[in-house]
Structures are given as structure tokens and as C-alpha cells.
Amino acid sequence: MPDARKSALIENDTLLEDVSCNSPPSTAGWVVLGNANNGWTVWKNESGDSIDIYR
């Protein structure tokens, strides 16, 4: 589990403050979701496309 998840302020599955993640998007996903994920496909842009299109 990333350290950012341990210190993140989360209530009712909602992240209540900004958290800095200086690593792949999967780490940011872990902070929000609380489990392993493929951040490149989990995170979406405003159009609903996964951020994988930006690689």
C-alpha cells in the first residue's frame, strides 16, 4: 500500500484532499480505490477515454 493512501483523508470512499503521487497513475488509483489497478486504463479524461491514449 502506498504511503499516500495511509495519510490520505478519505471518508465514505471519497478523497477529501489533494494527494501528491510522484509515480505511475496506478499509485494514484490505489490511493483512491484502495487496491491494485492499472491506472492507465482506470483514469479517464473528460471525454471518457482512458489516459493510456497519452502514452
C-alpha positions in Angstrom: 0.0 0.0 0.0 1.5 3.4 -1.0 2.3 5.8 1.9 0.0 8.4 0.2 -3.0 6.0 0.9 -2.1 5.7 4.6 -2.1 9.5 5.1 -5.0 10.4 2.7 -8.1 11.9 4.2 -10.9 9.6 2.9 -14.4 9.4 4.2 -17.2 7.3 2.7 -14.9 6.3 -0.2 -14.3 9.9 -1.1 -10.9 11.6 -1.2 -11.3 14.8 0.7 -7.9 16.5 -0.1 -5.3 16.6 -2.8 -2.6 13.9 -2.6 0.7 14.1 -4.4 1.8 10.9 -6.2 5.1 11.0 -7.9 4.8 7.7 -9.7 2.7 5.9 -12.2 -1.1 6.5 -12.3 -1.7 3.1 -10.7 -0.4 4.6 -7.4 -2.9 7.4 -7.6 -5.5 4.8 -8.4 -4.5 2.8 -5.3 -4.9 5.9 -3.2 -8.4 6.5 -4.4 -9.6 2.9 -4.9 -7.6 1.2 -2.1 -6.4 -1.7 -4.2 -4.1 -2.6 -7.1 -5.2 -1.4 -10.5 -4.0 -0.4 -13.9 -4.1 3.4 -13.6 -3.5 3.9 -17.4 -6.9 2.3 -18.0 -8.8 3.3 -14.8 -8.2 7.1 -15.1 -10.3 8.8 -17.8 -10.2 12.2 -19.4 -13.3 14.4 -19.7 -14.3 12.6 -22.9 -14.3 9.2 -21.1 -11.1 8.0 -22.9 -8.5 6.2 -20.7 -5.3 8.2 -20.2 -3.5 5.4 -22.0 -4.0 7.3 -25.2 -1.5 9.9 -24.0 1.4 7.4 -23.7 
